[in-house]
Amino acid sequence: MRLTYRAIIFVIIVLCVAGCASTQSKAPVQPHKRDLTKGSYYVVKKGDTLYAIGFRSGHGYKRLAAWNKIRPPYKVYQGQKLKLFRGTKPRKTQKKKKSNKKRSSISINNKKVLRLYWQWPVRGKLLRSFYQTGNKGIDISGRVGRKVRAAATGIVVYSGSGLVGYGKLLIIKHNYLYLSAYAHNRRLLVKEGQKVKKGQVVAEVGIGVNAKPALHFEIRKNGKSVNPINYLPK
């Protein structure tokens, strides 16, 4: 069958259009969401393209290619880990851990305790030293009725005369570490559970073990009697 001149021209045009359409590269489909703007890394999934990841992260495919050293034609593979930032890995801000250690309101250092927290409970001469009492506190002289003051701030945990050999006794708890005791008083002026301040009058001097007016004073650390002279000001 013979084709006319016009028919031949039509066939040539159709073939050219079809050939151009088959060789033209398809434009990538732009994703709809920017859902990777907050992440630092992204693992490539099946069907992902660098163009799509660049759009979703807001950085664009050229930046991602440069940051991840990907060369044209910018192919990525499934499972590939891409960083979504420039340079090295961002540093994580480390939160300071809270210390679980309890802090004493009284320093364990004797010098600091001496200067900041303790005072003599009564004015008087030292009648018996720590070693003369058998490592159980000291005896301080004083006239009967003289004011006895709290050596440091704390809470009264005992006020009574139930312990043999101590007469009317007062015990003050200063913190989880230290206690102070005031024995052989004529009168007790505070009650159990009462908070007292350093220097507050808590009792009155009575008669000591040698039938002389005196206050027996102890400082106990973790329940063990320590030499008060190492804590009291000179």
Disulfide bonds with the S-S distance in Angstrom:
none
